[in-house]
Amino acid sequence: MTDLNTRLLQAHAAGDIKLISALYEEAADATTDDDAAGFFLTHAYVHALEAGLPSVEQLRDRLIKMGRDVPQG
């Protein structure tokens, strides 16, 4: 996770929102802790929204499945 932390810090410093979102999703996939995964996925989702990334739908679906968001409708 140290390498991932370093890459996240570098992406934040560079302002690369697309990469930041991808790295937070990678962090979520790398943990077995549900709370940590939810935290990381939420950050991935927020950054994807900010950047207008196509991954928004997929990230939101993952958050819904985790019970961390609710379906619209």
Secondary structure, DSSP 8 states (H G I E B T S, - for coil): -HHHHHHHHHHHHHT-HHHHHHHHHHHHHH---HHHHHHHHHHHHHHHHHHT-TTHHHHHHHHHHTTSS----
